């Protein structure tokens, strides 16, 4: 997103926080998220409406009023307040409005997790799912394949998560694989992990090692990464013997690959040259 859309999303999150204050039950928040996802999908399939709701030549009141006219009585008051606020913002592109509404749905689910004290649990589950998908390329390909019907992708995901994940984790990832704005499931999970970390005022480092790291080693690594990045970093750790040794560290979009297999590849490339 360009700067105007990033600022719009910051403002929209304030409206989301206000809207969820009146909803205490997780089921209610999940329903609100579903409504926001549905509106995002509606706009994905209606280019003229999408452009009108994000048209910078129309006043914010005009765009918000159009959203009210179209959706009043069709979605809850809480969902309508968020859509109205989204339409009133200035977005760099019409698609950013759609993505902002979908992100608002994610924010609502993460707020529900925060209320339950389950953010760490969901973050851990997302990380484990990311590792599974990273190693199961056939499964990842099926979940990413746009020609596979959304219901089939959702069913496949359910078979992987059933009985093993918090309902909020399942809801977040289910939207990621069925959204009309579909993209790589691994990138979507990466964004969700970052969003979960942001709710706790920290970033998450996804660390892969060839052998299990002790709690002390993970703590020392978190401290060093926090010093390196100038903010609190929490480590999520997985074991992958195929890297042979060393560490692979992901922080946001940045990858620090200190694995033995990577070093060997660099050496081979040097000799080959």
JOQUI-V932415 format. One record per backbone hydrogen bond with DSSP energy under -0.5 kcal/mol. CO is the residue of the C=O (numbers start at 1). NH is the residue of the N-H. Records with the same first field share a line. If there is no record, write none. Layout:
CO->NH / NH
This chain:
2->6
3->7
4->8
5->9
6->10
7->11
8->12
9->13
10->14
11->15
12->16
13->17
14->18
15->19
16->20
17->21
19->22
20->23
22->24
25->29
26->30
27->31
28->32
29->33
30->34
31->35
32->36
33->37
34->38
35->39
36->40
37->41
38->42
39->43
40->44
41->45
43->46
46->50
47->51
48->52
49->53
50->54
52->55
54->56
55->58
59->63
60->64
61->65
62->66
63->67
64->68
65->69
66->70
67->71
68->72
71->74 / 75
75->73
76->80
77->81
78->82
79->83
80->84
81->85
82->86
83->87
84->88
85->89
86->89
89->91
93->96 / 97
94->97 / 98
95->99
96->100
97->101
98->102
99->103
100->104
101->105
102->106
103->107
104->108
105->109
106->110
107->111
108->112
109->113
110->114
111->115
112->116
113->117 / 118 / 119
114->117
118->122
119->123
120->124
121->125
122->126
123->127
124->128
125->129
126->130
127->131
128->132
129->133
130->134
131->135
132->136
135->137
136->140
137->141
138->142
139->143
140->144
141->145
144->146
145->148
149->152 / 153
150->154
151->155
152->156
153->157
154->158
155->159
156->160
157->160 / 161
158->162
161->164 / 165
166->169 / 170
167->171
168->172
169->173
170->174
171->175
172->176
173->177
174->178
175->179
176->183
179->182
184->188
185->189
186->190
187->191
188->192
189->193
190->194
191->195
192->196
193->197
194->198
195->199
196->200
197->200 / 202
198->201
203->234
204->206 / 252
205->207 / 236
206->250
207->238
208->248
209->240
214->218
215->219
216->220
217->221
218->222
219->223
220->224
221->225
222->226
223->227
224->228
225->229
226->230 / 231
232->203
234->205
236->207
238->209
240->243
241->244
243->245 / 260 / 261
245->260
246->210
247->258
248->208
249->251 / 256
250->206
251->254
254->251
255->257
256->249 / 258
259->263
260->264
261->265
262->266
263->267
264->268
265->269
266->270
267->271
268->272
269->273
